[in-house]
Amino acid sequence: MPLKGFGEHNLHNWKSQITSLYGGPIEFLFVVESTEDPAYHAVSQLITEFKGDVDARVIVAGLSTTCSQKIHNQLVGVENMHKDSKYVLFLDDDVRFHPGSIGVLTTEMEKNPEIFIQTGYPLDLPSGTLGSYCIYEYHMPCSMGFATGGKTFFLWGGCMMMHADDFRHDNYGLVSGLRDGGYSDDMTLAAIAGAHKRLITSPPVAVFPHPIASDLTFSRYWNYLRKQTFVLESYISTVNWLMNRALFLTHFYLSWGFVAPYFMAMVHVAAALQIYIKGYSYGETTCTSGGLLLAIWLAICTFTELLSMWNLTRIEVQLCNILSPEAPKLSLDYYNWSMIFVAMLVDNFLYPISAFWSHFSQTINWSGIRYNL
């Protein structure tokens, strides 16, 4: 687990990760940049608390010079794993695991040795701020992996299980691709999987609660969004560059294509109100009536989309409650659907702006570290 800083949910998340019901041999490696990181002392205390019950230790990776700090921490963790380890599981520090998750992921890897990466998806638990709802809305497309029968091209860096030997032998240029200039772990690995036609899967129970910090300000959300678009500027091959450019253009078109009808609908509604107030006849309002009809269809489509998101979230909440029966029950009460609608507009409006900013600036500050391309 690559760590950076210490937030309000980290301790709970770490406990859920190390208190696994997996019956086989397992070790937990927490990797920090330095002993000055607040996470170092917090996780060291946690390991002391569970001493004798779990095989866990903290590793100090040092400062990265060739790739992102997260990737550097991951690779140092791999270098220090047990020589007999068969699989390696990368987890973010904001992932809340279920007791049987490691066993499920391992079983799937054993059943199908052709699996290159096994991933999961987050169930965001908004804290009430607009930024937290924007992150929830941004992550929702990841759940499309549940509709693909286990096979997916969506890869979430918060949970990735892989074969340890792929790292030991640098298969497919895995280690070198990450180490030499890698910025995003999941985008880089997805590109390698695509280039070598390797299989990415997700079991149907690999959905994990992802509580969002209550102090998440809008500026922190903007920095998060900048990070998501900044990854499109990094690549390991020409094919990867072309994929990123295609994703950049597609996301740009779809995002503002989603927002534009709402601005148009506002114009039509405002015009209709103006016409009504001034008392124009029906014959003079034909165009406006047509615009209002489109606005009504837009409202119906919006309701359908929100209903679909509500239903998917409901299913994921129920699934998480079943998978973690002893944990506090999750509820749909976490979600304010009016805020989610606003977040949909804000997120899709800002994404192209963030993407352009990342493209022309070629730099970002993430977790106190300045990255330049």
DAWO-V185234 format. One record per backbone hydrogen bond with DSSP energy under -0.5 kcal/mol. NH is the residue of the N-H (numbers start at 0). CO is the residue of the C=O. Records with the same first field share a line. If there is no record, write none. Layout:
# DAWO-V185234
NH = CO  CO
This chain:
# DAWO-V185234
2 = 30
9 = 6
10 = 6
12 = 8
13 = 9
14 = 10
15 = 11
16 = 12
17 = 13
18 = 14
19 = 17
20 = 98
27 = 54
28 = 26
29 = 27  56
30 = 0  28
31 = 29  58
36 = 33
39 = 36
40 = 36
41 = 37
42 = 38
43 = 39
44 = 40
45 = 41
46 = 42
47 = 43
48 = 44
49 = 45
50 = 47
51 = 53
52 = 49
53 = 49
55 = 53
56 = 27
58 = 29
60 = 31  58
61 = 31  32
67 = 181
71 = 67
72 = 68
73 = 69
74 = 70
75 = 71
76 = 72
77 = 73
78 = 74
79 = 75
80 = 77
84 = 81
87 = 161
89 = 87  159
90 = 88
91 = 157
94 = 91
95 = 208
96 = 94
100 = 97
103 = 99
104 = 100
105 = 101
106 = 102
107 = 103
108 = 104
109 = 105
110 = 106
111 = 107
114 = 111
115 = 198
116 = 198
117 = 160
118 = 200
119 = 158
120 = 205
122 = 207
123 = 121
124 = 209
125 = 123
132 = 128
133 = 129
134 = 130
135 = 131
136 = 132
137 = 133
138 = 134
139 = 135
141 = 138
142 = 138  139
143 = 140
144 = 141
145 = 142
146 = 143
147 = 144
149 = 144
150 = 147
151 = 199
156 = 154
158 = 155
159 = 89
160 = 117
161 = 87
162 = 115
163 = 85
164 = 85
165 = 162
166 = 162  163
167 = 163
168 = 164
169 = 166
170 = 165
172 = 169
173 = 170
176 = 172
177 = 173
178 = 174
179 = 175
180 = 65  178
181 = 177
184 = 182
187 = 183
188 = 184
189 = 185
190 = 186
191 = 187
192 = 188
193 = 189
194 = 190
195 = 191
196 = 193
197 = 192
198 = 113
200 = 116
201 = 149
205 = 202
206 = 204
207 = 120
208 = 95
209 = 122
211 = 124
215 = 212
216 = 214
220 = 216
221 = 217
222 = 218
223 = 219
224 = 220
225 = 221
226 = 222
227 = 223
228 = 224
229 = 225
230 = 226
231 = 228
232 = 229
233 = 230
240 = 236
241 = 237
242 = 238
243 = 239
244 = 240
245 = 241
246 = 242
247 = 243
248 = 244
249 = 245
250 = 246
251 = 247
252 = 248
253 = 249
254 = 250
255 = 251
256 = 252
257 = 253
258 = 254
259 = 255
260 = 256
261 = 258
262 = 258
263 = 259
264 = 260
265 = 261
266 = 262
267 = 263
268 = 264
269 = 265
270 = 266
271 = 267
272 = 268
273 = 269
274 = 270
275 = 271
276 = 272
277 = 273
278 = 274
279 = 274
283 = 280
284 = 281
285 = 282
288 = 284
289 = 285
290 = 286
291 = 287
292 = 288
293 = 289
294 = 290
295 = 291
296 = 292
297 = 293
298 = 294
299 = 295
300 = 296
301 = 297
302 = 298
303 = 299
304 = 300
305 = 301
306 = 302
307 = 303
308 = 304
309 = 305
310 = 306
311 = 307
312 = 308
313 = 309
314 = 310
315 = 311
316 = 312
317 = 313
318 = 314
319 = 315
320 = 316
321 = 317
322 = 318
323 = 319
324 = 321
326 = 323
333 = 330
334 = 331
336 = 334
339 = 335
340 = 336
341 = 337
342 = 338
343 = 339
344 = 340
345 = 341
346 = 342
347 = 343
348 = 344
349 = 345
350 = 346
351 = 347
352 = 348
353 = 349
354 = 350
355 = 351
356 = 352
357 = 353
358 = 354
359 = 355
360 = 356
361 = 357
363 = 370
365 = 363  368
368 = 365
370 = 363  368
372 = 361
